[in-house]
Structures are given as C-alpha cells and as structure tokens.
Amino acid sequence: MNKTLVIYNMVPDTTKYYMVPSDHEDINLIKGAHGVFINVIDPTPEQQIGIDYINDASSSNEEYCKNVADVGKLIQYEVDELSLLDTPVDGVVVASFYM
C-alpha cells in the first residue's frame, strides 16, 4: 500500500509523523495543508481547511478542535522517527503550527 508521510511541526514543542495511506478518504484535505505555517503566513482558504483538518485529526482532545467529527482520525497512523527509515513513501506533506 502506498503511503503519504505527514510531518506536523508544533513549534517549539513537538513534531509528529503520520504514515497515511495514499488512498485515505481525506488525503486531499491533508495535501491542501502542505507548506502551511500557521501564525507565520496567511493561508489560502484551501490551506486553512487542510491545516484545520490535520490539527483536529491529530488531536485526541475535542476542546480546541473546529470539527469534532475529525478528532483523532490520524492518531492510528502516527509513527516514530526511527520507523521513517524503513518505510517507503510516495508523497510528503509538511505543515507547521508556530505557537
């Protein structure tokens, strides 16, 4: 199965890595967030939707989420840094949230 690596930087606290199936139902939302740096640039409407999705889907807490239906959708795909060495990917999405 093809995978897309999603790198979500929450600066300065942490970086999370997700290996999401490239045929995931929300992959286009995720790809829309590529290159977004929240609190640094003003995202386009498409980018804002994508970053909101990643933020909600990578969270286990509904309190700060915009769409509760998306909460936790990416958690099952989270991987540690070392596993990145052995897993081929066919795409990379990098998004950041500067706190």
N, C-alpha and C positions, 0 to 999 in steps of 0.2 A: 504494500500500500504506500502511495506517495504521501509525503508529509511536508507541511509548511512549518518552519521554525518561527515562532513568535517570540520576540525579545521585548519585554516590557520593563523599562527602567523607571523606578520610582526614586528619583534623585533627591536627597543623598542616601536614602535608606536601603534600598534593595533592588535587585534585578531578578525578574522571574523569567523562566524559559518554558515554552509550551511547544510540544510537537503535535500539531493539529493535523488530522487527515485533510489532504488537499481537496477532498470532496465533502468536507463538513458543510452542513446546511448554511452556516453563517460566514463562510470563508470570504465572501466578497465584502462583507462589513469589516472583517479583520484587515483585509488588504487595503481598504479605504483609509485606515489609520496609519499606513506606512509613512514614516518621516515626520509624524506629528510630535511636537514638543510643547505640551500644554504649559501655560504660563510663560512661554518664551515667544511663540508666534500665534497669530490668529488663524485658527484652522478654517478651511473651507467648510461649508455645510456637510459635505460628504465625509470629510476627515473628522468632523465633530461627532457624527453618528458612529463612525468606526472607533474612535477613541472612547466614547461613552460605552460602546459595547464591550471593548476589552476591559475597561475599568470595572464594569458590572460583572462580566463573566469571569474575571479573575478574583473576585471578592467572595467571601463567604458571609459577609455582613450586609444586610439589606439597608442599613441605616443611611448610607451615603450614596445609594445607587439611584440612577434615573429610571431604570426599567427593571423592576423586581423579577420579572419573568426570565431575565438573562443571568441572574445571580448564580455564580458557581459553575456555569457551563464549561469553562476552560480548565477548572481545577483538576479534572481527571487526566488532562494531558500534560500537566506540569512535570518537568524533568529536572534533574540536577545538572550542573555544569559538566561533570565528567561524562555523562551519557551522551553529550553532544558529539564527542569524539568518534563514536562508533555508529552514528545514525545518519545515513544519507538523507538529504532534503532536496526538494525541487523548488523551494522558494523560501524567502526570508522576509519577515515584516518586523521593523523596528519602530517602536513608539515609546515616548517618554513623558513622564509627568514630573515636572520640577516643582517640589513642594516649597 
